[in-house]
Amino acid sequence: MPAPATQDLTITRGDTETVVVTLTSDGTTPINVTGRTYTAQLRTSPDIAVISASFTCTVTNGAGGVITCVLSPAASALLSPGYYYWDLQENASGAISTLLSGMVTVLADVTR
């Protein structure tokens, strides 16, 4: 399995963060992801047990390879400004693969 692609994120505390991913086999041909599940989490360190926040990931177009992951405003409001790690994992009939990973910069919000 190749290394996960890198995707860094910048979010503002208290805002909705939506990440839309389209999986392809060659950059243009979509991979059918029907029946697969996806999980994405933020942590302050990759090895720490405590999950800082979780995205809700949904297959929004199975045949088109589209997954939409949403971090709710309630979940992002609980994050302290700073740096986090995140990744997106796929479960294809028990085979777990990390597809994306990166850093997350959480910015402080003013309006609450």
N, C-alpha and C positions, 0 to 999 in steps of 0.2 A: 504494500500500500504506500503510495507517495505521501510525503509530508503534507500536512494541512496547508491550505492557502492562507496567507496573512491578510487580515482585514481589521485595521484599527478603527475604533469608534470614538466619537466625542458626543457626549450627551449633557444636557442641562438637568440638574436635579429637579424632580417634580414634573418633568416633561415625559410624554410618550415617545419611546424610541422604537421605530419599525425597521427591521432588516429584511429585505426581500432577496432571496437567493434563487437563481435559476441554475440547475445542474445540467451540464452538457457533457457529451462524450468527446467532443472535438472542438469546442468553442461555439458551435452553432446547433448541433443536433441534440435536442433535449433527451435526458434520461427519464424514463417513466418511473416515478417514485411512489406510485399508488401502493398503499399497504405498508409503507415504511413510516417510522416515527422519528421525530427530531427533538432534541433537548439542547438548550443553551443556558449557560449560567455565568455569573460574574463572581469572582473571588478576589480577595486582597493579595493572595499568593497562589500559584498553581497547586501547591501541595497542602494548603490549609484545608481542614475539614469543613469549616463554616462557609456556607453559601451566602454571599452578600445579596444576590438577587437572581431571579430566574425569569427567562423569557417564556412566553407561551408560544409554542411553535405549531403551525398548522400547514398541512399540505393544501395549498390553495389552487393548484392545477397539477394533478398527478401526472397526466400524460405529457404536460409541458415542462415537468421538472421543477415546478415553482413551489418554494417553501416560504412562508411569511412568519417571522418571529417578532413578537411584540413585548416590549418591557412597559408595563403599565405605569402611569404617573404615580400611583400609590407606591409601587415598588421602587421607582427611582427616587421618590421623595425621602426614602429611608437611607439613601446612600450619602456618605460624607464626601465632600469634594476631594478629589485626589485621583490616584491611579489604581486601576484594577486589571485583572486578566479575564478573558472570556474565551469560550470556544463553542462551536456548534457540532453536535454529534448526531450521527445517523444510526438507527437500528433497523437493519434489513434482515428480518427473520432471525434475529439473535446475533448477527454479525455487526459489531459496533465499529464505526469509523469516525474519526474526527475530521471534519471537512474544512472548517475555518477556525482560526485562532488569532488572538491579537491582544493589544492593550486597549483599555477603555479609559478615557479621560472624562471624569465627571466634574462639570463646572458648577459653581454655586449659582443658585437662583436668587433673584431679588424679590420678585412678586410671588407671594404665597397666599 
